[in-house]
Amino acid sequence: MGISGLIPALGYNLFSQSSSFRLDGLDFVFFAILSFLTSLLTSVFSVGGGLIMLIALAQSFSPATLIPLHGSIQLANNFSRTLVYREFVQWQLIKQIVISTMFGALVGIFLFGTLSEDLLLILIASTIIFLTWAPIDNFILSVMKNDWFCGLISGFAGIFVGANGPLVTAYLRTKNLPPEVLVANHGAIMIFQHSVRIVLFTSFLSFSIQDYILFIFILALTGYAGANIGRRVISTIPFDSFNIALKLLLTFLSIFLII
């Protein structure tokens, strides 16, 4: 079952958010361990952890809470990853993506609830697969390999489904970046995208982040530990093996989005 089945009516039941937040001790332990594992995965391949966390959170939180809460947790984990890889962050590489993200997210927040989630997921998955497997000299790919396009489409998609990380990874992969540079700059982009999402949901749609601060903090701590271990693992993976594994992982996540 893909995201569409796990997050029914996402974008349409927004104002039914409940302010109650109840998780028992075992749930806290489960999510803390999951944050460690997903952060480790994303610290190696820049992708996968956010979608896994989104699916897990969907089992315990209402659709209205899910997107901004997931964004808050991923903001913390992406900050940890960017901190661990800080020497590889290149502002000139990502600044246009970061700027255009704001415009895409603003359009998304005003259209929230008006577009078909199924159609949007199909478009996202198709774009990821195309960016992953299209020949480098493909004309359409050359048009899509544009930083402004990446920021607009991923910023817009993040408002609706939250799982826009693979889209950014697929785009950055076309630049043939070393693994550490890809992971570091993906993390920096996602910090901004998650921040914009949280601000917009808080400002326009009454999400209260204060209710979840302890939960987010615990997951941030275990996520930082996962990012540190991932930083050690990535240096042991040859570039060709990294690229093949990343393409397969992106393909799997794209297929999962639409099944």
Sequence and secondary structure as in RCSB ss.txt:
>XXXX:A:sequence
MGISGLIPALGYNLFSQSSSFRLDGLDFVFFAILSFLTSLLTSVFSVGGGLIMLIALAQSFSPATLIPLHGSIQL
ANNFSRTLVYREFVQWQLIKQIVISTMFGALVGIFLFGTLSEDLLLILIASTIIFLTWAPIDNFILSVMKNDWFC
GLISGFAGIFVGANGPLVTAYLRTKNLPPEVLVANHGAIMIFQHSVRIVLFTSFLSFSIQDYILFIFILALTGYA
GANIGRRVISTIPFDSFNIALKLLLTFLSIFLII
>XXXX:A:secstr
  HHHHSTTTTTSGGG        HHHHHHHHHHHHHHHHHHHHHSSSHHHHHHHHHTTTS HHHHHHHHHHHHH
HHHHHHHHHTGGG  HHHHHHHHHHHHHHHHHHHHHTTTS HHHHHHHHHHHHHHHHHS TT HHHHHH  HHHH
HHHHHHHHHHHS  HHHHHHHHHTTT  HHHHHHHHHHHHHHHHHHHHHHHHHHH   GGGGHHHHHHHHHHHHH
HHHHHHHHHTTS HHHHHHHHHHHHHHHHHHHH 
